[in-house]
Amino acid sequence: MAASKNPRPCSIADALALVGEKYSLLVLREVCLGNGRFDQLVRNIGAPRDILATRLRRLVDAGILAKRAYSERPQRFEYRPTPAGLELEPVLMTLMAWGDRHLNKEDRPMVLEHSCGQALVPVVNCSACGEEVRHEDLVPHPQAPGWTVTGPSAA
């Protein structure tokens, strides 16, 4: 089957178009850890310098990162998460927890400690009722005109 010229409208696809590029989430990881200088990012991510510069520019232009000069001679910058960038931190934590459970069971590369003193295990809760979100409790309601759960509606 050929790829659709009009795929399902989707906020996940829109978000991935911005942060789904190779290295973008790793940039955000490092910046959230406090490593916002270019040389730190190159060292900790392993991205080629030109690609890293492109990702940083795109994340700044999108309002996910803020760029701030820390040296005038030579001119150097550091990057910090904006409020929109900080809203992505739970996504990073959830991805990390998934990786810990399914890819690094025996040797977790990083542990985040919550302010309560315990290792963080993130969960997604419903903001209305407070219950933990489980797949079997979700009912999709497509909002895009002409779309159903199974795909485009018949014309």
Secondary structure, DSSP 8 states (H G I E B T S, - for coil): ----SS----HHHHHHHHH-STTHHHHHHHHHTT--BHHHHHHHH---HHHHHHHHHHHHHTTSEEEEEEEETTEEEEEEE-HHHHHTHHHHHHHHHHHHHHT-SS--S---B-TTSSB-----B-TTT--B--GGG------STTEETTEE---
